[in-house]
Amino acid sequence: MIQTDLDPAALVIIRRTPAVLRSLLEGLPEAVLLTPNDEGWSLKDIVAHVCDVEGGAMVERIQRMRTEDHPFIRSIDPPARLAAGGYAKRSLEDLLATLERARQEHADWLGSLTPADLARSGQHDEVGEIYVVDLVHQWAAHDLSHLRQIGVRLQQHLAPRMGATRAFYDV
């Protein structure tokens, strides 16, 4: 039997991520926001990706799993989705505001899911059988992964100006 207990920490993280992003990024110089990391992602791109995944992967997948019988779930191509979605033309403020509005609604919705909803499943093309409860926890982990990525990028930006204290960090 699938474990359908939703860890309350997941909903707290999901709900708070937009405020954390705003707190970390608002007011930073554009050069910091727009300079890509080694993988080609700028801080603004990361926020755009979080916005895109919000509805385009997480909500859509959960909705399908709740309404369809064991749907096939395809992986997404994040860079292609960012290009197709026109995110580069949007300001960081617009992306953050969009995420804040959507996230409040989605966090409330996630909190209303029943154990029966959380036990619904689908078949992911890369990892096999997944459950709604898995996706809720993965959503929080996805947010944290990108918050960590942003933190590393900001450390890398500051590292050249840290002098000998740079030795304390692995950037």
N, C-alpha and C positions, 0 to 999 in steps of 0.2 A: 504494500500500500504506500502511495506517495505521501511524503510529509507535507502537509499543507499549512503548517504554522508559519505565519508571516512574521519575520523578525521586525520588531518595531523600529530598530535602528535603520532599517532600509528606508522606511517612509520618512524618517527624520532627515536622512542624508538627501533623499530625492527632493524633499521640500526645501531644504536649505541651500542646495547647490547654486541656484541663481544668485542669491545674496552673497555667497562666498565669491563667485565669479565677479560680480560687480565690485565688491570690496577690494579684490586683488587687482583688477584691471582698470577700473574707472580712473581717469586722470593721468594714466601713463602716456608718455610721448608716443606719437604715431610710429616713430621709427622702432620703438620697442614692440608695439602691437603688431606691426606688419612685417618684421624681419623673420624669415622662415628658420626653423630649426634644421638639423641635418636631414630630416625626413621630408622637408619641404613644407611643413605646416607652421604658419604664424600663429600667434596667440589668438588673433581674430578668427583665423580658420578653425581653430579648436572650438571656439564658442559657436561658430556657424555649424560645425559638425554636431555639437551637442543639441543645438536647435533642430537640425535636420532629423537626427535620430529620435527626437522626442515623439513626433507624430509618424514619421516615415518608417520607423522600425518598431519601436517599443509599443506605442498605442495600437498601431495597425496589427501587429502580431498578436497582442493580447486579445484584441477584439475578434480577430479571426479564430483564435483558439477557443474563445467563449461561444462563438456562434456557429462554427463549422465543426464537423466531426473529424478530428485529427488532421488538420490541414498541413500541407507541405509548405515549409517556411524556407524561403531562399535567403542566402547571404546577401548583404548589400555591398556596393562598391563606393565607399565614402568619398574618394576624390571625384568620381564621376557624378555623384549626387550633388556635391558642392558646386561643381561647374554648371550642371543642369538647373540647379535651384536658384541661380543668380545671387548667391550669398556674397560674392565679392563686391557687389554694388551697394550692399547695405552697410550702414554704419555700425560700429560696435554698440552704440546706445540703442539702436533699433533692434539689434540681435538680442541684447540683454533684456530689453523691455518685452519683446516677443516671448522669450523664454520664461520670464517671470510670470506673465499672464497665463501662459499655457501650463506651466508647472504647478501653479496653485490648483487649477482645475483638475489636472491629472493626478496630483497627490491625493486630493479629496476622493477622486474616483477610485484610485487604487485602495484607499482605506475602506471603501465600501464593498470591496470584493468579498464574496462569501467563501467558505472552505470549498464548496462545490466549484466555484469559479476558479479558485487557485489550483484545483486538481485537474483542470482541463489540460489537454496535451496537444502537441503538434509534432511534426517530423521535420527537424532542421536538416538542411542539405549537407552540413559539415559535421555536426555533432550528434545527430540522431534524435531520439525522443527527448523533448523538452516539455516542461509544464509552465503554466502561468506563474506559479509561485517562483520557479527558477528565474523567469524573466524579470520579476519584480526585484529580486535580489541582484540579478545581473545589472539591472538599470542603475541601482545604487553603486555597484562596483564599477560600472562604466563611468559614472560621474567622478568617482574617486580616482580612477585611472587618469582621466583628463585633468583633474586638479593637480595630481602629481606631475603630469607632463608639463603643465603650466609652471609649477614651482621650479622644476628643473630648468626650464627655459629662462625663467627670471634669474635663477642662480647663474646660469651661463652668461647672461647679459652683464651681471655684476662682477663676475669672477676676474676679468682683466684689471679691475680697479681695487682688488682686495689685497694686493701686495703679498707679503709672506703669509698672511692669514688664509690665503687660498688653500694652503696645505691641510687645513681642517676639513675641507670639503672634497668630494669626488667629482667636481665639475671641471 
